[in-house]
Amino acid sequence: MDKEFMALAIGQAKKSDEPLKCGVVIVKNAEILAQAHNSQRADKDASAHAEINAIRLAGKRLDSKNLEGCDVFCTCEPCVMCMAALSYAKVKRIVFGASLDKVSPPKKLISIALDTFLEKAPHKPSILRNFMEEECSRINEQGSRRSALEHLRT
């Protein structure tokens, strides 16, 4: 089932108009609770990353701030802000495709190793890294040079 859920996350990422396209699917007991993509510019909201958008949708669906027992499928490794939100939401597992250092320009990245973050996190979800990495990386390869330059300017 993981491949099907990540394929849905890839579909979400393709809907994004952002220079760095990310998609997320949140699942509990094989039921999809939320699907989202990043939308910072469209929403005029710096926090409108795919993970944050999906957490908000899933929380409403469960009528809870806690997403205990949920699996999160991300096309990109969650940034520090999103990892903190996922930790506070108490998700069970995070599956991500492309590492941030491979898809984000260095000047736009707060570089904190995921393992270092997890050592200090209040809740420690299990992590499956680089799942379907090639497919997830490909989303940001189309026009990636132009996208990276736009990403640096904004």
PyMOL commands that set and color helices and strands:
alter all, ss='L'
color gray80, all
select helices_A, chain A and resi 2-13+40-43+50-62+80-88+100-103+106-108+114-120+133-138+144-153
alter helices_A, ss='H'
color red, helices_A
select strands_A, chain A and resi 23-28+31-37+70-76+93-98+126-128
alter strands_A, ss='S'
color yellow, strands_A
deselect
rebuild
show_as cartoon
